[in-house]
């Protein structure tokens, strides 16, 4: 099946006047937010915007012509996506500005964003999803029991700053995975004056929210402009709750690997859409919702803290380091589990048992 790389080959010669911005363009720009643009794209408080074409040249010069290691779960195709975008008439002259990347171990915060001014007079604000860092994954787990995580709060700060810098522009917000959640959160929490300037918000297989946020007047004001896109067996995108409409797209991967946006099928200027999520997707959705229902927020917090205490014992900072450490990392985790107090070990054991029990029960019901 064709994907977003093929889309650039097909339509990269058409500017936004010839072919208006669409959902595929959205995913392309959202994926580019995963790249490290430090010292290339200026923050809002210093330097000038830079074309995507120039940014790509500097990026590959810094990497000696190679691509940075994107990590275990972030697609390795993203640098190639940047290369093709830079060579295209559609994306080459997009102006990048306001790059901001923050990693705070103490606060358990992983955040990054970049703003992209398009030739159609709009700005796409791209929020990065979860990267290869363990702290990024810890923050994702924290979403299950905290009303607001640090990257969500930071996304609102960023949106306000971008809206001030681009006062005359309409805004589009988007991101993949956690980045999609940040796009929706900032759009819902910002002032009405900024909301009126937001043309669309794209949540590309990102988790939803607690019902408290979905019932607010601010959410209802934005709801019709929020588009959530999920693959047919979505796992991440079905976490928590979505009140807005969602589009189901065809992926050539299976299970959790459908989260990879490069696996989503493209036809023309759109994704190949399906009527609904698959039976596998409904299985994941039912199992995850039952898990959240059966665990109190305190239990979710205890499990998250215990799990990452074990992972942190390896001294690894990223999933890549955890994988490369191999047996040494596994031995360190086993020792740490043995050193945990009885209550913490019980939290880990009981939650894993609950996961297995819910999975088996949901699977039986799906047959």
C-alpha positions as CSV (number, residue, x, y, z in Angstrom):
1,X,0.0,0.0,0.0
2,X,1.1,3.6,-0.7
3,X,2.0,5.7,2.4
4,X,3.0,9.3,3.2
5,X,6.4,8.9,1.4
6,X,4.6,7.9,-1.8
7,X,2.2,10.9,-1.3
8,X,5.2,13.3,-1.5
9,X,6.3,11.6,-4.7
10,X,2.8,12.0,-6.1
11,X,1.8,15.5,-5.0
12,X,5.0,17.1,-3.8
13,X,5.0,19.3,-6.9
14,X,1.7,20.9,-6.0
15,X,1.6,23.9,-3.7
16,X,-1.1,24.6,-1.2
17,X,-3.0,26.9,-3.6
18,X,-3.1,24.1,-6.2
19,X,-4.0,21.4,-3.7
20,X,-5.4,22.6,-0.3
21,X,-4.0,21.3,3.0
22,X,-5.4,17.9,3.9
23,X,-5.2,15.1,6.5
24,X,-2.2,13.5,4.9
25,X,-0.2,16.8,5.0
26,X,-1.1,17.0,8.7
27,X,0.4,13.6,9.5
28,X,3.6,14.5,7.6
29,X,4.1,17.7,9.6
30,X,3.3,15.9,12.8
31,X,5.9,13.2,12.1
32,X,8.6,15.9,11.4
33,X,8.2,17.1,15.0
34,X,10.1,14.0,16.2
35,X,13.3,15.3,14.7
36,X,16.0,17.0,16.7
37,X,16.1,20.5,15.3
38,X,18.2,22.0,18.2
39,X,20.6,24.6,16.9
40,X,18.8,24.5,13.5
41,X,15.4,25.9,14.1
42,X,15.3,29.0,16.3
43,X,13.2,29.3,19.4
44,X,10.6,32.1,19.5
45,X,12.9,34.3,21.5
46,X,15.9,34.2,19.2
47,X,16.8,34.0,15.5
48,X,14.6,34.0,12.4
49,X,12.4,31.4,10.7
50,X,14.2,29.0,8.4
51,X,12.8,27.1,5.4
52,X,12.3,23.4,5.7
53,X,14.7,23.0,2.8
54,X,17.5,24.9,4.6
55,X,16.7,23.1,7.9
56,X,17.1,19.7,6.2
57,X,20.4,20.7,4.7
58,X,21.7,21.7,8.1
59,X,20.2,18.6,9.8
60,X,21.9,16.2,7.4
61,X,25.2,18.2,7.5
62,X,25.2,17.8,11.3
63,X,24.5,14.1,11.0
64,X,27.3,13.7,8.4
65,X,24.7,12.8,5.8
66,X,23.2,10.1,7.9
67,X,20.0,10.0,9.9
68,X,19.8,10.2,13.7
69,X,18.8,7.1,15.5
70,X,15.1,7.6,16.2
71,X,15.0,4.9,18.9
72,X,13.1,1.7,19.4
73,X,9.5,2.7,18.6
74,X,9.8,6.0,16.7
75,X,9.8,5.3,12.9
76,X,13.2,5.3,11.3
77,X,11.7,6.7,8.1
78,X,11.2,10.2,9.6
79,X,14.6,11.5,8.4
80,X,13.8,10.2,4.9
81,X,10.5,12.0,5.2
82,X,12.4,15.2,5.9
83,X,14.6,14.6,2.9
84,X,11.7,14.2,0.5
85,X,9.8,17.1,2.0
86,X,12.9,19.3,1.5
87,X,13.1,18.3,-2.2
88,X,9.4,19.0,-2.9
89,X,7.8,22.3,-4.0
90,X,4.9,21.6,-1.5
91,X,7.0,21.5,1.6
92,X,10.4,22.9,0.8
93,X,9.6,26.5,1.5
94,X,7.6,25.9,4.7
95,X,9.0,28.2,7.4
96,X,10.0,26.5,10.6
97,X,10.3,28.5,13.8
98,X,9.8,28.2,17.6
99,X,11.5,24.9,18.2
100,X,11.3,24.0,21.8
101,X,12.4,20.7,23.3
102,X,12.4,20.0,27.1
103,X,13.3,16.9,29.0
104,X,13.0,17.1,32.8
105,X,13.6,13.9,34.7
106,X,12.6,15.3,38.1
107,X,9.3,16.5,36.8
108,X,8.8,13.5,34.5
109,X,8.3,15.8,31.5
110,X,9.1,15.1,27.9
111,X,7.9,17.9,25.5
112,X,8.8,19.3,22.1
113,X,7.1,21.4,19.5
114,X,7.8,23.4,16.4
115,X,5.7,25.8,14.3
116,X,5.5,25.7,10.5
117,X,4.2,28.6,8.5
118,X,2.6,27.4,5.2
119,X,2.1,29.3,1.9
120,X,-1.7,29.3,2.4
121,X,-1.4,31.8,5.3
122,X,-1.8,29.3,8.1
123,X,0.6,27.9,10.8
124,X,0.7,24.3,11.7
125,X,1.8,23.8,15.3
126,X,3.3,20.3,15.6
127,X,3.6,18.7,19.0
128,X,6.0,15.8,19.4
129,X,4.7,12.5,20.7
130,X,6.4,10.1,23.0
131,X,10.1,9.7,22.0
132,X,12.6,7.0,23.0
133,X,13.2,8.3,26.5
134,X,12.0,6.4,29.5
135,X,10.8,9.6,31.1
136,X,8.6,10.2,28.1
137,X,6.9,6.8,28.7
138,X,6.6,7.5,32.4
139,X,4.7,10.7,31.6
140,X,2.4,8.7,29.4
141,X,1.6,6.3,32.3
142,X,1.0,9.4,34.5
143,X,-1.8,10.4,32.2
144,X,-3.9,7.6,33.6
145,X,-4.1,9.1,37.1
146,X,-3.0,12.8,36.9
147,X,-5.5,15.5,35.8
148,X,-2.7,17.3,34.0
149,X,0.8,16.1,33.1
150,X,3.7,18.6,32.6
151,X,3.8,18.3,28.8
152,X,0.1,19.1,28.6
153,X,0.7,22.3,30.7
154,X,3.7,23.1,28.5
155,X,1.6,22.7,25.3
156,X,-0.7,25.4,26.5
157,X,2.2,27.8,27.2
158,X,3.6,27.0,23.7
159,X,0.3,27.6,21.9
160,X,-0.2,31.0,23.7
161,X,3.3,32.0,22.6
162,X,2.8,30.8,19.0
163,X,-0.5,32.6,18.8
164,X,1.2,35.8,19.9
165,X,4.1,35.5,17.4
166,X,1.7,34.6,14.5
167,X,-1.0,37.1,15.3
168,X,-2.3,37.4,11.7
169,X,-2.4,33.7,11.0
170,X,-5.0,31.0,11.2
171,X,-3.7,28.1,13.3
172,X,-3.8,24.3,12.8
173,X,-2.6,22.1,15.7
174,X,-1.5,18.5,15.4
175,X,0.7,15.7,16.6
176,X,1.1,11.9,16.5
177,X,0.6,9.8,19.6
178,X,1.0,11.9,22.7
179,X,1.5,14.9,20.4
180,X,-2.1,14.6,19.3
181,X,-3.3,14.6,22.9
182,X,-1.2,17.8,23.5
183,X,-2.7,19.4,20.4
184,X,-6.3,18.8,21.7
185,X,-5.4,19.7,25.3
186,X,-3.9,23.1,24.4
187,X,-6.8,23.9,22.0
188,X,-9.4,23.2,24.6
189,X,-7.6,25.0,27.4
190,X,-6.6,28.2,25.6
191,X,-8.5,31.4,25.6
192,X,-11.6,31.9,23.4
193,X,-9.7,34.5,21.4
194,X,-7.2,31.9,20.4
195,X,-9.8,29.2,19.9
196,X,-11.5,31.4,17.3
197,X,-8.3,31.4,15.2
198,X,-7.9,27.6,15.2
199,X,-9.0,26.1,11.9
200,X,-8.5,22.4,12.9
201,X,-6.9,20.1,15.5
202,X,-5.5,16.8,14.4
203,X,-5.1,14.0,16.9
204,X,-3.2,11.2,15.0
205,X,-3.7,8.1,17.1
206,X,-3.2,9.9,20.4
207,X,-4.9,9.1,23.6
208,X,-8.1,10.8,24.8
209,X,-9.0,12.4,28.1
210,X,-11.0,11.9,31.2
211,X,-14.7,12.6,31.0
212,X,-14.2,15.8,33.2
213,X,-12.4,17.6,30.3
214,X,-14.9,16.3,27.7
215,X,-17.8,17.8,29.5
216,X,-16.5,21.3,29.6
217,X,-17.9,24.2,27.6
218,X,-14.4,24.9,26.3
219,X,-14.2,21.3,24.8
220,X,-17.7,21.7,23.3
221,X,-16.5,24.9,21.5
222,X,-13.7,23.0,19.9
223,X,-15.3,19.6,19.3
224,X,-16.3,20.1,15.7
225,X,-12.8,21.1,14.8
226,X,-11.1,18.1,16.3
227,X,-10.3,15.2,14.0
228,X,-9.0,12.1,15.6
229,X,-7.4,9.6,13.2
230,X,-6.9,6.0,14.3
231,X,-5.8,2.7,12.5
232,X,-8.3,-0.2,12.4
233,X,-6.7,-2.0,15.4
234,X,-5.8,1.1,17.4
235,X,-4.4,0.7,20.9
236,X,-2.9,4.1,21.8
237,X,-5.6,6.1,20.2
238,X,-8.4,4.3,22.0
239,X,-6.9,5.0,25.5
240,X,-9.1,7.0,27.8
241,X,-12.1,8.7,26.2
242,X,-12.9,10.5,22.9
243,X,-16.1,12.5,22.5
244,X,-15.1,13.9,19.1
245,X,-15.6,12.0,15.8
246,X,-12.8,9.8,14.7
247,X,-11.7,8.5,11.3
248,X,-10.6,4.9,11.0
249,X,-7.8,4.4,8.4
250,X,-6.3,1.2,6.9
251,X,-2.9,0.1,8.1
252,X,-0.7,-2.6,6.6
253,X,0.7,-3.5,10.0
254,X,-0.8,-5.6,12.8
255,X,-1.7,-4.8,16.4
256,X,0.3,-2.2,18.2
257,X,2.5,-1.7,15.2
258,X,-0.4,0.0,13.4
259,X,0.5,3.0,15.6
260,X,3.3,3.7,13.0
261,X,1.9,6.5,10.8
262,X,4.0,5.2,7.9
263,X,1.9,2.1,7.8
264,X,-1.3,4.1,7.1
265,X,-2.6,3.7,3.5
266,X,-2.8,6.8,1.3
267,X,-4.9,7.2,-1.8
268,X,-4.7,10.6,-3.5
269,X,-5.0,13.4,-0.9
270,X,-6.6,11.2,1.8
271,X,-6.1,8.1,3.9
272,X,-7.8,4.9,2.9
273,X,-10.8,4.9,5.3
274,X,-12.7,2.1,6.9
275,X,-16.1,2.0,8.4
276,X,-15.0,1.2,11.9
277,X,-12.3,-0.3,14.0
278,X,-11.6,-4.0,13.6
279,X,-12.6,-6.8,16.0
280,X,-9.0,-6.7,17.2
281,X,-9.4,-3.0,17.9
282,X,-12.6,-3.5,19.8
283,X,-10.8,-6.2,21.9
284,X,-8.0,-3.8,22.9
285,X,-10.5,-1.0,23.6
286,X,-12.7,-3.2,25.8
287,X,-9.7,-4.6,27.7
288,X,-8.1,-1.3,28.4
289,X,-11.3,0.3,29.5
290,X,-12.0,-2.5,31.9
291,X,-8.5,-2.2,33.3
292,X,-8.9,1.5,33.9
293,X,-12.3,0.9,35.5
294,X,-11.0,-1.8,37.9
295,X,-7.9,0.2,39.1
296,X,-8.3,3.3,41.2
297,X,-6.1,6.3,40.4
298,X,-4.0,5.5,43.4
299,X,-3.5,1.9,42.1
300,X,-2.5,3.2,38.7
301,X,0.0,5.6,40.2
302,X,1.5,2.8,42.4
303,X,1.8,0.5,39.4
304,X,3.4,3.2,37.3
305,X,5.9,4.2,40.0
306,X,6.8,0.6,40.7
307,X,7.3,-0.3,37.0
308,X,9.6,2.6,36.3
309,X,11.5,2.1,39.5
310,X,12.4,-1.3,38.1
311,X,13.3,0.0,34.7
312,X,15.3,2.9,36.1
313,X,17.5,0.4,38.1
314,X,19.2,-0.4,34.8
315,X,20.6,3.2,34.6
316,X,19.1,3.3,31.0
317,X,17.7,6.7,29.9
318,X,16.1,5.4,26.7
319,X,14.4,2.3,25.4
320,X,17.3,1.9,23.0
321,X,19.8,1.7,25.9
322,X,17.5,-0.7,27.7
323,X,17.4,-3.0,24.7
324,X,21.2,-2.7,24.1
325,X,22.0,-3.6,27.7
326,X,20.3,-6.9,27.2
327,X,21.1,-9.4,29.9
328,X,22.7,-6.9,32.2
329,X,19.6,-4.8,32.2
330,X,17.4,-7.8,32.8
331,X,19.6,-8.9,35.7
332,X,19.4,-5.4,37.2
333,X,15.6,-5.4,37.0
334,X,15.3,-8.8,38.6
335,X,17.5,-7.7,41.5
336,X,15.4,-4.5,41.9
337,X,12.1,-6.5,42.0
338,X,13.7,-8.6,44.8
339,X,14.6,-5.5,46.7
340,X,11.2,-3.9,46.5
341,X,9.1,-3.8,49.6
342,X,6.3,-6.4,49.9
343,X,3.5,-3.9,49.1
344,X,5.2,-2.6,46.0
345,X,5.8,-6.1,44.7
346,X,2.2,-6.9,45.3
347,X,1.1,-3.9,43.2
348,X,3.2,-5.1,40.3
349,X,2.0,-8.7,40.7
350,X,-1.7,-7.9,41.1
351,X,-1.8,-5.5,38.2
352,X,-0.1,-7.9,35.8
353,X,-2.5,-10.6,36.9
354,X,-5.4,-8.3,36.3
355,X,-4.1,-7.5,32.8
356,X,-3.9,-11.2,32.0
357,X,-7.3,-11.9,33.4
358,X,-9.0,-9.0,31.6
359,X,-7.3,-10.0,28.4
360,X,-8.4,-13.6,28.6
361,X,-12.0,-12.5,29.5
362,X,-12.2,-10.0,26.6
363,X,-10.8,-12.6,24.2
364,X,-13.4,-15.1,25.2
365,X,-16.1,-12.5,24.7
366,X,-14.8,-11.6,21.2
367,X,-15.1,-15.2,20.0
